[in-house]
């Protein structure tokens, strides 16, 4: 594929277009405010005056807007739907698994070859080996757009025809990311309360990241097999460490919301009798909550 159209020119959409242009592709772009296309036009992009014109220009259309609601507001006009029929639509906006299923059904009813995706990278990482894009949906759509996607990210993960898989994996990644962020920000407050270097701690975490990843892999295996026996560090020991976080926050007079929230979950697991199991047994509490 040498032609592609991009709908949406926020920071991410612009990065996608810039990367494809740099590889010599014919890129047609459209955005509600055309001023954002100025630099891309200078680089060789073709600016469509209407969304339908951008869709008409290419066999593969990438939509990269804020959310599915915004995407629908662009794609639901009759003339746009008529042009989409028979084309590949790659949705790279953020959404939930159910929204992905709904959008796939919408696409099928209109004869559109649909691929749902999620970008696990920042705009400056697009086009680089470390960038990851999760995609799922019609295998025919993936085959037709794979070469384009591989220009955009060094790691393209096709998860098969279960269309919700990409958004589910993206949300799982974000859950881990934001949970880690909260823990890190509380770590920063602990260090600040003792006059220690937050920057040095950040460097240390970078160095030990592989070991942390191995801990997550071990926990994932335990959850996948539902085997929480023979812990190296029991849930009870972990709960006691979390209690120390809350105690330190109280003693230092810093915000204690994060450790108190974690302590509540661990406390429920202890009360349920999981104290001598692996820390991953906490998942059983979360399953009940669901």
Secondary structure, 3 states (H helix, E strand, C coil): CCEEEEECCCHHHHHHHHHHHHCCCEEEEECCCHHHHHHHHHCCCEECCCHHHHHHCCCEEEECCCEHHHHHHHHCCHHHHHHHCCCEEEECCECCHHHHHHHHHHHHHCCCEEEEEEEECCHHHCCCCCCEEEEEECHHHHHHHHHHHHHHCCEEEECCCCCCHHHHHHHHHHHHHHHHHHHHHHHHHHHHHCCCCHHHHHHHHHHHHHHHHHHHHHHHHHHHHCCCCCCCCEHHHHHHHHHHHHHHHHHHCCCCHHHHHHHHHHHHHHHCCCCCCEHHHHHHHHHHHC
